[in-house]
């Protein structure tokens, strides 16, 4: 192989490797796990406990992966209660989760 050809081969290999990395991240973004917004989690907790969503506060969205969890806070009559929210199942875009007062 000539000296100039080696540089071209290395450039092509580097470009292909870069394209594969970009394609992988694009796949994860497009076909990754569903996510339940913090607002939706707050709404679901409020519905289950018969309170208003403003009485529930979640720090972040909930990743749609079995075992993923966040701890939200419920406030009623001036008393705060931590609520463990944990994903129990995922079926397509549907994320099932349990809510456990701590």
TILUMVEX-620512 format. One record per residue (C-alpha): residue number from 1; residue in three letters; x, y, z. Coordinates in steps of 0.25 Angstrom, whole numbers, plus 2048, in hexadecimal, padded with zeros to 3 digits. Layout:
TILUMVEX-620512
@seq:NUM&type:ALA&x:X&y:Y&z:Z
...
***
This chain:
TILUMVEX-620512
@seq:1&type:UNK&x:800&y:800&z:800
@seq:2&type:UNK&x:805&y:80E&z:7FD
@seq:3&type:UNK&x:807&y:818&z:807
@seq:4&type:UNK&x:7FC&y:821&z:802
@seq:5&type:UNK&x:7F2&y:815&z:801
@seq:6&type:UNK&x:7F4&y:812&z:810
@seq:7&type:UNK&x:7F0&y:820&z:814
@seq:8&type:UNK&x:7E3&y:81E&z:80B
@seq:9&type:UNK&x:7E0&y:811&z:811
@seq:10&type:UNK&x:7E2&y:816&z:81F
@seq:11&type:UNK&x:7D9&y:822&z:81C
@seq:12&type:UNK&x:7CE&y:819&z:816
@seq:13&type:UNK&x:7CE&y:810&z:823
@seq:14&type:UNK&x:7CD&y:81C&z:82C
@seq:15&type:UNK&x:7C2&y:822&z:824
@seq:16&type:UNK&x:7BA&y:814&z:824
@seq:17&type:UNK&x:7BD&y:813&z:833
@seq:18&type:UNK&x:7B8&y:821&z:836
@seq:19&type:UNK&x:7AB&y:81E&z:82D
@seq:20&type:UNK&x:7A8&y:812&z:835
@seq:21&type:UNK&x:7A9&y:819&z:842
@seq:22&type:UNK&x:7A0&y:824&z:83D
@seq:23&type:UNK&x:796&y:819&z:838
@seq:24&type:UNK&x:796&y:812&z:846
@seq:25&type:UNK&x:793&y:81F&z:84D
@seq:26&type:UNK&x:788&y:822&z:843
@seq:27&type:UNK&x:782&y:814&z:845
@seq:28&type:UNK&x:782&y:816&z:854
@seq:29&type:UNK&x:77B&y:823&z:853
@seq:30&type:UNK&x:771&y:81F&z:849
@seq:31&type:UNK&x:76E&y:811&z:84E
@seq:32&type:UNK&x:773&y:812&z:85D
@seq:33&type:UNK&x:76B&y:810&z:869
@seq:34&type:UNK&x:75E&y:818&z:86B
@seq:35&type:UNK&x:75E&y:823&z:875
@seq:36&type:UNK&x:753&y:827&z:87E
@seq:37&type:UNK&x:753&y:836&z:881
@seq:38&type:UNK&x:754&y:83B&z:890
@seq:39&type:UNK&x:746&y:842&z:88D
@seq:40&type:UNK&x:740&y:835&z:889
@seq:41&type:UNK&x:746&y:82D&z:895
@seq:42&type:UNK&x:740&y:838&z:89E
@seq:43&type:UNK&x:733&y:837&z:897
@seq:44&type:UNK&x:732&y:828&z:899
@seq:45&type:UNK&x:736&y:829&z:8A7
@seq:46&type:UNK&x:72B&y:834&z:8AA
@seq:47&type:UNK&x:721&y:82B&z:8A3
@seq:48&type:UNK&x:724&y:81F&z:8AB
@seq:49&type:UNK&x:724&y:826&z:8B9
@seq:50&type:UNK&x:719&y:830&z:8B6
@seq:51&type:UNK&x:721&y:83D&z:8B7
@seq:52&type:UNK&x:724&y:848&z:8AE
@seq:53&type:UNK&x:731&y:847&z:8A5
@seq:54&type:UNK&x:736&y:854&z:8AC
@seq:55&type:UNK&x:737&y:84B&z:8B9
@seq:56&type:UNK&x:741&y:842&z:8B2
@seq:57&type:UNK&x:74F&y:846&z:8AE
@seq:58&type:UNK&x:758&y:83D&z:8A5
@seq:59&type:UNK&x:767&y:841&z:8A3
@seq:60&type:UNK&x:768&y:83B&z:895
@seq:61&type:UNK&x:762&y:833&z:88A
@seq:62&type:UNK&x:761&y:824&z:88C
@seq:63&type:UNK&x:769&y:81B&z:882
@seq:64&type:UNK&x:761&y:810&z:87C
@seq:65&type:UNK&x:76A&y:805&z:880
@seq:66&type:UNK&x:766&y:7FA&z:88A
@seq:67&type:UNK&x:76C&y:7FD&z:898
@seq:68&type:UNK&x:76E&y:80C&z:895
@seq:69&type:UNK&x:769&y:814&z:8A0
@seq:70&type:UNK&x:768&y:823&z:8A6
@seq:71&type:UNK&x:763&y:828&z:8B3
@seq:72&type:UNK&x:758&y:832&z:8B3
@seq:73&type:UNK&x:752&y:83A&z:8BE
@seq:74&type:UNK&x:743&y:83B&z:8C2
@seq:75&type:UNK&x:73F&y:846&z:8CB
@seq:76&type:UNK&x:731&y:845&z:8D2
@seq:77&type:UNK&x:72D&y:84E&z:8DE
@seq:78&type:UNK&x:73B&y:853&z:8DF
@seq:79&type:UNK&x:741&y:845&z:8E0
@seq:80&type:UNK&x:74B&y:840&z:8D6
@seq:81&type:UNK&x:74C&y:832&z:8D2
@seq:82&type:UNK&x:757&y:82C&z:8C9
@seq:83&type:UNK&x:751&y:823&z:8BE
@seq:84&type:UNK&x:75A&y:819&z:8B7
@seq:85&type:UNK&x:756&y:817&z:8A9
@seq:86&type:UNK&x:75B&y:80B&z:8A2
@seq:87&type:UNK&x:759&y:806&z:894
@seq:88&type:UNK&x:753&y:7F8&z:895
@seq:89&type:UNK&x:751&y:7F5&z:886
@seq:90&type:UNK&x:752&y:7FB&z:878
@seq:91&type:UNK&x:74A&y:7F7&z:86C
@seq:92&type:UNK&x:74D&y:800&z:860
@seq:93&type:UNK&x:74B&y:80E&z:864
@seq:94&type:UNK&x:743&y:80A&z:870
@seq:95&type:UNK&x:74A&y:80B&z:87D
@seq:96&type:UNK&x:744&y:804&z:88A
@seq:97&type:UNK&x:749&y:809&z:897
@seq:98&type:UNK&x:747&y:807&z:8A6
@seq:99&type:UNK&x:746&y:812&z:8B0
@seq:100&type:UNK&x:74A&y:80E&z:8BE
@seq:101&type:UNK&x:74A&y:818&z:8CA
@seq:102&type:UNK&x:757&y:818&z:8D2
***
